[in-house]
Amino acid sequence: MKYLDLDKPIEHNLKLGAVPTEDHYQNLIKEDTIIKMAGKPILVYLTNRNEFSNLMQLCNELPYDSSERASGLLTISRIFGYAPRNTMRKLPCRATQTIIKFPEHHKQLEKAGSYLTEFYRLYNPEQLGKHKELTQKNNSVSYTLPDGVFTSGIINVNNALRYHYDSGNYNDVWSAMITLKKDIAGGYLSIPELGVGIELSHKSALFFDGQSIMHGVTPITRLKKESKRYTIVYYSLARLWACL
């Protein structure tokens, strides 16, 4: 395990919505690493986790939706877990279509989430305890994945997202991400305020607070027609606290 200790965030002039490039960081992390800020773990990256070996086939089998972001960027994805109320469409808190239409696939995603929770417990037990307490206190067990921490997730397909902050999650907790890829170049996670890029290798897991740390994905190059890059992100939605 590699350790990187920082005293404070690195100043930069990169703006939200900018396209991340590989010259935006000084250090590309390719090995198991823990980054600390003032002694507190703020990011954990784990490579080559065989617990996720079966997920590439699962991702290949699921259908996906295309949507256009406000920036004009086309994204391809599928949500899983639980969705909050949609007042405009008069929809209550509910199970996603992945649970309803693809229950066996969803069970595998739940199992992968449980592995992530165990890594979370190993590397940041104090924050996991806070995260789990928030879920148990504010969220119905009906809208929580079996790990008792995360509520929801999204599978992204070949999405090179520009610099952004995540939104809608609990404050000051980690999200978790599994990366699966084949015949892909680029697609690194750029985190300017930490001065690092994360390789996001096949079967890797990443933990950090994407609501408080700006991040984005460098351009993705598909080396073959059938090339794929999936990221499976697990998070906890604060809007599920208001389901009644």
C-alpha positions as CSV (number, residue, x, y, z in Angstrom):
1,M,0.0,0.0,0.0
2,K,1.3,3.5,-0.9
3,Y,0.5,6.5,1.3
4,L,0.3,10.1,0.2
5,D,0.0,12.7,3.0
6,L,-1.1,16.3,2.1
7,D,-1.2,19.3,4.5
8,K,-3.9,21.2,2.5
9,P,-5.5,21.2,-0.9
10,I,-3.5,22.2,-3.9
11,E,-4.5,25.5,-5.5
12,H,-5.5,25.4,-9.1
13,N,-7.4,27.6,-11.7
14,L,-9.4,24.8,-13.3
15,K,-13.1,25.5,-13.6
16,L,-16.2,23.4,-13.4
17,G,-17.2,22.0,-16.8
18,A,-13.6,22.1,-18.2
19,V,-12.3,19.0,-20.0
20,P,-9.8,17.1,-17.8
21,T,-6.5,16.4,-19.4
22,E,-3.4,14.4,-18.2
23,D,-1.4,17.6,-17.6
24,H,-3.7,18.7,-14.9
25,Y,-2.0,16.5,-12.3
26,Q,1.6,15.7,-11.3
27,N,1.2,12.1,-10.2
28,L,-0.8,9.3,-11.9
29,I,-1.6,6.7,-9.3
30,K,-1.5,3.1,-10.5
31,E,-1.1,1.1,-7.3
32,D,-3.1,0.6,-4.1
33,T,-3.0,4.0,-2.4
34,I,-4.4,5.9,0.6
35,I,-4.4,9.7,0.4
36,K,-4.6,11.6,3.7
37,M,-5.3,15.3,4.3
38,A,-4.0,16.5,7.7
39,G,-3.8,12.9,8.9
40,K,-7.4,12.0,7.9
41,P,-8.0,9.5,5.0
42,I,-9.8,11.2,2.2
43,L,-9.3,8.7,-0.7
44,V,-8.6,5.0,-1.0
45,Y,-7.7,3.3,-4.3
46,L,-7.6,-0.5,-4.5
47,T,-6.5,-2.4,-7.7
48,N,-7.2,-5.8,-9.1
49,R,-10.0,-6.9,-6.8
50,N,-11.1,-10.4,-7.9
51,E,-14.3,-9.9,-6.0
52,F,-15.5,-8.0,-9.1
53,S,-14.4,-10.5,-11.8
54,N,-18.0,-11.4,-12.8
55,L,-19.3,-7.8,-13.2
56,M,-18.0,-7.2,-16.7
57,Q,-20.4,-9.8,-18.1
58,L,-23.2,-8.4,-16.0
59,C,-22.6,-4.9,-17.4
60,N,-22.5,-6.2,-20.9
61,E,-25.9,-7.8,-20.5
62,L,-27.9,-4.8,-19.2
63,P,-29.6,-2.2,-21.4
64,Y,-28.7,1.5,-21.0
65,D,-30.3,4.9,-21.5
66,S,-28.7,7.9,-23.3
67,S,-29.2,11.4,-22.0
68,E,-27.7,14.8,-22.7
69,R,-26.3,16.9,-19.8
70,A,-26.7,20.7,-19.6
71,S,-23.2,21.0,-21.0
72,G,-24.3,19.1,-24.2
73,L,-22.3,16.0,-23.3
74,L,-24.1,12.7,-24.2
75,T,-23.9,10.2,-21.4
76,I,-24.9,6.5,-21.4
77,S,-25.9,5.0,-18.0
78,R,-28.3,2.9,-16.0
79,I,-29.4,3.5,-12.4
80,F,-29.9,0.8,-9.8
81,G,-31.0,0.6,-6.1
82,Y,-33.6,3.1,-5.1
83,A,-34.9,6.4,-6.5
84,P,-36.3,9.4,-4.5
85,R,-39.7,11.1,-5.0
86,N,-40.3,12.8,-8.3
87,T,-42.9,15.4,-7.6
88,M,-43.3,16.6,-11.2
89,R,-44.2,13.1,-12.3
90,K,-46.0,12.3,-9.0
91,L,-43.8,9.3,-8.4
92,P,-43.0,8.2,-4.8
93,C,-39.7,6.8,-3.5
94,R,-39.3,3.5,-5.4
95,A,-37.2,0.6,-6.5
96,T,-35.5,1.3,-9.8
97,Q,-36.4,-0.7,-13.0
98,T,-33.1,-2.6,-12.5
99,I,-34.5,-4.2,-9.4
100,I,-37.8,-4.9,-11.0
101,K,-36.8,-6.1,-14.4
102,F,-33.3,-7.6,-13.7
103,P,-33.5,-9.0,-10.2
104,E,-30.6,-11.5,-10.6
105,H,-28.3,-8.8,-12.0
106,H,-29.3,-6.5,-9.2
107,K,-28.4,-9.2,-6.6
108,Q,-24.9,-9.3,-8.0
109,L,-24.7,-5.5,-7.8
110,E,-25.8,-5.8,-4.1
111,K,-23.1,-8.3,-3.4
112,A,-20.5,-6.1,-5.0
113,G,-21.8,-3.2,-2.8
114,S,-21.3,-5.4,0.3
115,Y,-17.7,-6.0,-0.7
116,L,-17.2,-2.2,-1.0
117,T,-18.7,-1.7,2.4
118,E,-16.2,-4.1,3.9
119,F,-13.3,-2.2,2.3
120,Y,-14.8,1.1,3.6
121,R,-14.9,-0.5,7.1
122,L,-11.3,-1.6,6.8
123,Y,-9.9,1.7,5.7
124,N,-12.1,4.3,7.3
125,P,-14.2,2.7,10.1
126,E,-15.0,6.0,11.8
127,Q,-16.6,7.6,8.7
128,L,-18.4,4.3,7.8
129,G,-19.9,4.4,11.3
130,K,-21.2,7.9,10.7
131,H,-22.4,7.0,7.2
132,K,-24.3,4.0,8.5
133,E,-25.8,5.9,11.4
134,L,-27.2,8.6,9.0
135,T,-28.8,5.8,6.9
136,Q,-30.3,4.1,9.9
137,K,-31.6,7.3,11.4
138,N,-33.0,9.0,8.4
139,N,-33.8,6.5,5.7
140,S,-36.3,3.7,5.5
141,V,-34.7,0.2,5.4
142,S,-37.0,-0.3,2.4
143,Y,-34.8,2.1,0.4
144,T,-31.4,0.8,1.4
145,L,-29.1,-1.7,-0.3
146,P,-28.4,-4.8,1.9
147,D,-25.1,-3.4,3.1
148,G,-27.1,-0.9,5.2
149,V,-25.1,2.0,3.9
150,F,-25.6,2.8,0.2
151,T,-29.0,3.5,-1.2
152,S,-28.4,3.7,-4.9
153,G,-26.0,3.5,-7.8
154,I,-25.3,4.2,-11.4
155,I,-23.5,2.3,-14.2
156,N,-21.7,4.6,-16.6
157,V,-20.7,3.4,-20.1
158,N,-17.7,5.1,-21.7
159,N,-18.5,8.4,-20.1
160,A,-15.7,11.0,-19.9
161,L,-17.3,13.4,-17.5
162,R,-16.0,17.0,-17.3
163,Y,-15.0,18.6,-14.0
164,H,-17.9,18.5,-11.5
165,Y,-18.9,17.9,-7.9
166,D,-21.4,15.1,-7.1
167,S,-24.7,16.3,-5.7
168,G,-27.6,15.0,-3.7
169,N,-25.7,12.6,-1.5
170,Y,-25.3,12.7,2.3
171,N,-22.7,15.3,3.4
172,D,-19.2,14.3,4.4
173,V,-19.4,10.6,3.5
174,W,-17.7,8.5,0.8
175,S,-19.1,7.2,-2.4
176,A,-17.5,4.1,-3.9
177,M,-16.8,3.2,-7.5
178,I,-15.8,0.0,-9.3
179,T,-14.1,0.3,-12.7
180,L,-14.3,-2.4,-15.4
181,K,-12.7,-1.9,-18.8
182,K,-11.3,-3.7,-21.8
183,D,-9.2,-2.3,-24.7
184,I,-9.4,1.3,-23.4
185,A,-6.8,4.1,-23.2
186,G,-7.2,7.1,-21.1
187,G,-10.3,7.6,-18.9
188,Y,-8.3,8.5,-15.8
189,L,-9.8,10.3,-12.9
190,S,-8.3,13.8,-12.5
191,I,-8.4,15.4,-9.0
192,P,-6.6,18.7,-9.3
193,E,-6.8,19.8,-5.6
194,L,-5.0,16.6,-4.7
195,G,-2.5,16.9,-7.6
196,V,-3.2,13.3,-8.7
197,G,-4.8,11.3,-11.5
198,I,-6.2,7.8,-10.7
199,E,-5.6,5.2,-13.4
200,L,-8.9,3.4,-12.6
201,S,-7.6,0.0,-13.8
202,H,-9.9,-3.0,-14.5
203,K,-11.5,-4.4,-11.3
204,S,-10.4,-1.5,-9.2
205,A,-12.3,0.2,-6.4
206,L,-12.1,3.9,-5.4
207,F,-13.5,5.7,-2.3
208,F,-13.8,9.4,-1.8
209,D,-16.2,12.3,-1.1
210,G,-17.2,13.5,-4.6
211,Q,-19.4,16.2,-3.2
212,S,-16.6,18.1,-1.7
213,I,-13.7,17.3,-4.1
214,M,-13.9,18.4,-7.7
215,H,-13.1,15.6,-10.2
216,G,-13.5,14.6,-13.8
217,V,-12.4,12.0,-16.4
218,T,-9.8,12.5,-19.0
219,P,-10.7,11.6,-22.7
220,I,-11.4,7.9,-23.3
221,T,-10.0,6.2,-26.4
222,R,-11.6,3.0,-27.6
223,L,-8.9,0.8,-29.1
224,K,-11.4,-1.6,-30.7
225,K,-15.0,-1.4,-31.8
226,E,-16.1,-3.6,-28.9
227,S,-14.1,-1.7,-26.3
228,K,-15.9,-0.9,-23.1
229,R,-15.3,1.1,-19.9
230,Y,-17.9,0.8,-17.1
231,T,-17.9,2.6,-13.8
232,I,-20.3,1.4,-11.2
233,V,-20.8,4.1,-8.6
234,Y,-22.5,3.5,-5.2
235,Y,-23.8,6.4,-3.2
236,S,-26.4,7.4,-0.6
237,L,-29.2,9.9,-1.6
238,A,-30.3,12.4,1.0
239,R,-33.6,12.9,-0.9
240,L,-34.6,9.4,0.3
241,W,-35.0,10.9,3.8
242,A,-38.2,12.5,2.6
243,C,-40.2,9.7,1.1
244,L,-43.5,10.0,3.0
